[in-house]
Amino acid sequence: MTRLVVVGAGITGLTAAYEWHRARPDDEVVVLEASGRIGGKLDRVRLAGQWYDTGPEAMLARVPEAVQLVEDLGLAGQLVAPATTQASIVLPDGRHPLPPGTVQGVPTSADGLDGVLTPAGVARVRAEADLPPLHLDPNGDVTVGGLLRERLGDEVVDRLVEPLLGGVYAGRPDDLSLAATMPALAAQLRRAPSVLAGALAAREAGARSRGDADGPVFVTVADGIGSLPAALVAASRADIRLRTPAHALRHSGSGFELSVGPAGSPHILTADAVVVTAPAGKAARLLAGVAPGAEEPLRGIPYASMAVVAMAFPAQPVAAGSGLLVPPVTGRLVKGVTISSAKWPHLSGGADGAGVLRVRSSVGRYRDESQLQRSDEDLTAAVVADVADLLDLERPEPLETHLVRWGGGLPQYLVGHPQRVTAVLDAVGAVPGLAVAGAAYGGVGVPACIRGARRAVAALL
Ligand SMILES: Cc1cc2nc3c(=O)[nH]c(=O)nc-3n(C[C@H](O)[C@H](O)[C@H](O)COP(=O)(O)OP(=O)(O)OC[C@H]3O[C@@H](n4cnc5c(N)ncnc54)[C@H](O)[C@@H]3O)c2cc1C
């Protein structure tokens, strides 16, 4: 019998445990988790009588691994498609519908941008045609903001791309890697004469690869995406050890030894194979002894912290579609509002059958985390006030609120990230029996994390 040890009980670690158990049901699978709960960034609360996600709340269906996993777990009946995906961007001059047909906010032409950009901003986009042809180094990387400011002007970055990237990464276009955060666009831009032409090509290539596939772009889970960790634990039959951090990893004979448990009195756990899914900084420390080449690139992956406030208000009309994206140019506290009761049909009802307005809002971006120093009470009140103002609520007194802090919530794919990931994977891949996976590498979304876990297990097996 073989013993697999997985470090971290987030979606990546629990998926790795499940996939290993499916392939080798007689093996022993131990999952070490530093905190007192499973799930990592997946979590849910009861909000006005319903399960409500306070971590991820939507999963991209075009990366099929999350939907497949939910189906494999026998939970296909729990998948829910959004009732609306029409979001708006809040700008200093008011609210504007998200223009259709952009590639992560990058326009394919100057048409349809009136309103969301000023006339001067639209003219600047149109003027890309007068710039010299684009030449991107095929092996290099640039920041999203650096490239787009030069080619299309500041407004495209500050009013369109920032709200979309800010929502996914809690990061800033001026720091984030084009190749890592917009890989489909980056691939087209290496041969396109302009950003507009490259974005159009990326959009068309995406449509071709989807073919006739219809179905929603995003899905959620009726009992919360936060219900998946417990389902994975049950299906994997893994030995989950809570409050049991891994401190160090060493070679031992043909396998490994991990130092685990309380820092003052750790004990040794042996393993034939190890999958490390802890965030980059922790992974760097663990891998230093067995895959030293991974340490420095992992230390180059910082994280953004944020807080999510879940709120229930009395039912009332709100004309904001699925939600609002709120970029820093507005000077607002919150960076977005999701109108969950409009977006997800199962979240519109209250415990007594009457309607409830359920919304969530988040605060905090990379290198802009000062508001997170406020007390829970103060931060919650400030978020409720900002949301009530943004939505122009008639009845702004919440029935219920929950504040959840996510310290080190999202890894930042800074310029050069693909090279960093390659260096980590090369160093780890050279060590038989060792693998890494998780949000730090090939995508922060839940489906990408599940894909990474499956690949890690397949490589080890
Ligand atoms: C507020 C928020 C909203 C999000 N919204 C979405 C969304 O709508 N859709 C989407 O697809 N994605 C979303 N994401 C991203 C996604 O949820 C995460 O990227 C993903 O869940 C990360 O999973 P993971 O398993 O890689 O890491 P984690 O969930 O961070 O799990 C790693 C685990 O390792 C443990 N650990 C750390 N060090 C050690 C150690 N030394 N020993 C043992 N255990 C250790 C940690 O305690 C943790 O439980 C969101 C993220 C956040 C924070």
The ligand as a Gaussian input file, in Angstrom:
#p B3LYP/6-31G(d) Opt

LIG

0 1
 C      -13.346000      36.178000      -1.824000
 C      -13.011000      35.236000      -2.958000
 C      -13.909000      35.087000      -4.000000
 C      -13.625000      34.205000      -5.039000
 N      -14.560000      34.043000      -6.034000
 C      -14.353000      33.112000      -6.977000
 C      -15.399000      32.788000      -7.885000
 O      -16.512000      33.345000      -7.843000
 N      -15.153000      31.824000      -8.807000
 C      -13.967000      31.138000      -8.851000
 O      -13.827000      30.244000      -9.692000
 N      -12.959000      31.417000      -7.991000
 C      -13.132000      32.371000      -7.048000
 N      -12.145000      32.630000      -6.136000
 C      -10.852000      31.930000      -6.246000
 C      -10.882000      30.517000      -5.675000
 O      -11.845000      30.401000      -4.656000
 C       -9.524000      30.125000      -5.093000
 O       -8.476000      30.491000      -5.965000
 C       -9.445000      28.622000      -4.824000
 O      -10.527000      28.215000      -4.007000
 C       -8.105000      28.278000      -4.184000
 O       -8.069000      26.899000      -3.861000
 P       -6.728000      26.190000      -3.399000
 O       -7.102000      24.833000      -2.931000
 O       -5.701000      26.287000      -4.478000
 O       -6.163000      27.059000      -2.194000
 P       -6.777000      27.344000      -0.759000
 O       -8.242000      27.378000      -0.800000
 O       -6.036000      28.536000      -0.273000
 O       -6.359000      26.061000       0.096000
 C       -5.068000      25.881000       0.601000
 C       -5.185000      25.261000       1.986000
 O       -3.872000      24.977000       2.462000
 C       -3.852000      25.204000       3.859000
 N       -2.459000      25.350000       4.272000
 C       -1.640000      26.406000       4.105000
 N       -0.410000      26.131000       4.593000
 C       -0.443000      24.863000       5.050000
 C        0.510000      23.998000       5.660000
 N        1.778000      24.391000       5.869000
 N        0.109000      22.749000       6.029000
 C       -1.159000      22.333000       5.821000
 N       -2.113000      23.123000       5.250000
 C       -1.749000      24.362000       4.860000
 C       -4.709000      26.454000       4.022000
 O       -5.161000      26.586000       5.354000
 C       -5.828000      26.173000       3.021000
 O       -6.924000      25.519000       3.624000
 C      -12.395000      33.498000      -5.065000
 C      -11.479000      33.658000      -4.028000
 C      -11.773000      34.515000      -2.984000
 C      -10.794000      34.668000      -1.845000

